[in-house]
Amino acid sequence: MLAAVVVSAIAAIVDYRTGQIPNWLTLGGIVVGVVGHLVQGWVIGGVRAGLIEAAFSVGGLLFCSLAPAVLYVKGGMGGGDLKLYAAIGALCQLMLGIEAQMYSMIIAAIVAPARLAYEGKLLRVLGRSFTLLLNPLRPAAKRREVPAEALTWFRLGPAIFGGTLVTLVIHGYALLPR
C-alpha cells in the first residue's frame, strides 16, 4: 500500500507540472505490484500462496482498469490516468485498489467543479456537458458539435494520489494496536 502512495505521489507531481504521467512510473508500478505480491506470498506461504497473491494483484490491475478504460475509449480520461489506476490496482490488490479508485473519484468530483467555479467556467462547462450528453439522443442532423478547444481537461493525478492516501490512512489506522 505504501508503494502505491509513493507511485501516485510522484505521478501527481509530474501530472500537475506537465500534464503527463510517465510510462516508466505506471508500468514499473504494475511490475512491482505483481512481482512483489508473488514474492511476498511465496516467502510467507510457499509457491501456491505466491501465485494466489499475484493473482489478486492481477485481478486488482484488471478490475481497477475497467471503468477508466471505458472513459479512455470515450475520450473522457487520459491514458496515463488509466495506467496509473492499473498500477494502483496491482500494488494494492483488488479490494484496496477499488477503494482507492472510489476515493479518488470522490475527490475529483469535489475538486473539479470547485476549480471550474473559481475560474468562472462552471456554467459554460456544464452546458457543454449537457450538449455532449444529449447529442446521442438527437437525430443526426440536429446534433451540436462542441469544439475541442471549448472542452476542459482536469489533471486526475493529484486526485488519484489523494484517494490512495485516504485508503492508506483508513487502513493504516485500522492496523494500529488498540
N, C-alpha and C positions, 0 to 999 in steps of 0.2 A: 504494500500500500504506500509506503514511504517513497519507493521508486516512482510510483505513479504521480505523486505530488511533485517530485523533482522534475520529471519529464514534462508535466503540464505547466510547471512554473517557468521552465526555460521556453516552452512553446508560447506561453502568454507574453513573455517579454519580447521575444522575436516577432510574434504576430502583431503586437502593439506597435512596435517600431517599424516593421517592414510590410506588414500585411500578408506575410508568408509564414508557413510552418514547414521547416525543412524536413525532407525525406529521411535524412540520416537520423534525426531525432525520433520520428514516429516509427520507422521501420526498425530502428535499433531498440525502441521500447517494446515492439512486438516480439522480437527475437529474445530479448532479456526476459520478458514475461513468460513466454512458453518454455524456454530452456531453463530459466530459473526455477519455475514450478516443477519441471521434470526432475531436476537435480535435488531440489528440496524434498520432494516426495520420495525420491529414491534413497536419499540419505536417511530419512526418518523411518520409512516403512518398506523399503525394498523397491524392486523394479515395478511391480504391479501398482504400488502407491504412487510412484513417479509418473507412470503412464496415466493414472487417473487424474493426478494434479495437472498434468499437461493437457489432458482432455478438457478439464474445467477452464483452463486458460484459453484454449482454442474456442471453446463454447462462448466465453466472455467476449473474445475478439469478434466472433461471428455475430452474436446477438447484439452487441453494442454497435455494430456496423449497419444493422438493418435499417432503422429509421433514418440515420444520416445518409445512407446510400440512396434512399428514395428522394430525400431533399437534394442531394447532389445531382441526381439524374434530372430533377425538375429545375435545376439552376438556383436552388434556394440555399445552398451551402457549398463552400469551397472544398476541394479535395484534401487540403491539409487538415481541415477540421474533421473530415471523415476519417482520415488515417489516425488522427490524434484520439478520436473516440475508440478506434480499433485497438490502439496501443493501451489505452486506459482499461479496456476490457480484458486484454491479455495480461496486463500487470495486476489487475485487481480480481480477476476471475469473474465469473458470471454475475453473482448477486451484488457484490460491491461495485462492479463496473456499471450495472444498470442503475444502482443508487447514485453513483457519481454523475452519470449522464442525466438523471432526473433533476438533481440539484443544479447542475449547470444550465439546464433548460429553464428552470425557475428563475435563476439569476439573470439569464439573458432576457427572459420575458419581463423582468422588472427594469433592468438597466436600459435596454434598447428604447422603449417608449420614453423613459425619463430623459435620455440623451437627445432624442428627437425633439421633445418638448423644449428642452433647454436651447436647442439650436433653432427653434421656431419652425421645424419641418414636420411636426407630428401630423397635423391635419392633412397636409398635402400627401404624405406617405400613406396615411390611412385611406384616402380617396383613391390613390393608385392601387393600393392593395385590393380594395373592393372591385375596382375595374378588372384586375387580373383574376380575381375570384369569380366574377360573373361572366367573363368572356366565354368560357366553355358552354355556358347555358344560352348564350345568344346565337342567333343564326350567323353563319359565316360572314355575310355581307354587313352585319351590324356590329361586329366585334371592333373594339377600340384598341389601338396599339399604344403601349406605353414605351416611350423612347428609353433606350438603355441608360442614357445619361440622367434620366429622371429617377432611376432606381437608387436606393440607398443600401450600402453594404454595412454590415456590422461585424467587427472582428470578434470572433467567438472564442479565441484562445484564452483571454482572461476569464471569461465565464466558465470555461471548462476547468481551468485551474481552481476557480472558486468552488465549483461543485465537488471537485476531487478533494480539496482541502476540508470542506464541510463533512464529507464522508469520513475522512481520516479523523477529524475531531470527534465526531459522534462515536465511531467505533474504537478509537483510541481511548476515549473516556470510558467506554464500556469495558475495556480490558484492564483498567486500573483496579488495584485491590481496594476493597471497601473496608 
